[in-house]
Amino acid sequence: MSLLELAGIAVALGFDAFSVALGIGACWSDSRSRFRLSFHFGIFQSLMPLIGWQVGRQIIPYIRSWDHWFVFAVLMAIAAKMLYESLKRAHDEGPPTCNPTKGWMLVGLSVAVSIDALGVGLTFGGLERHQVAYVIVIGLTAIAMTAIGMVIGAKASSKLGVWAERAGAGILALVAVKLLVA
């Protein structure tokens, strides 16, 4: 696999993380939240290809039929929660109460945005070497794209207020629907 091919795969996998981070950044983009989300997305984007590489040939036939439904459900639940929070905040003018960069929501998001990387890991099974270097590049790309997405989401939020949060919820919902259609 050439460096250009690897970069293409890493960026393609990172777009889900970027899209989700864009929506989340509209509400939670302090440095701790950016670090948590970027770190977890990067770790999961790195781990999933390794899992796919090691045991994917046995697992994929069993999860292929429902993996997109899992990702859809997680993203739609978070989008609904973000929309609810933005509507509630429009009346209360208080800060958001549910932070998806913490706890089980963070784990669920991390799995949801990296499930595609599991399939990519299957292609690593035929490679003789460099798998670790590949997953490091994929993970670092996901970290960078997540941080950039959160910064852009935060800038849009500061200009547009709760409308940016609603747009972020809409982006998450569109990503979820795209997964079902694709």
Buried (B, 14 or more C-beta within 10 A) or exposed (E): EEEEEBEEBBBBBBBBBBBBBBBBBBBBBEEEBBBBBBBBBBBBBBBBBBBBBBEBEEBBEEBEEEBBEBBBBBBBBBBEBBBEBBBBBEEEEEEBEBBBBBEEBBEBBBBBBBBBBBBBBBBBEEEEEEBEEBBBBBBBBBBBBBBBBBBBBBBBBEEEBBBBBBBBBBBBBBBBBBBEEE
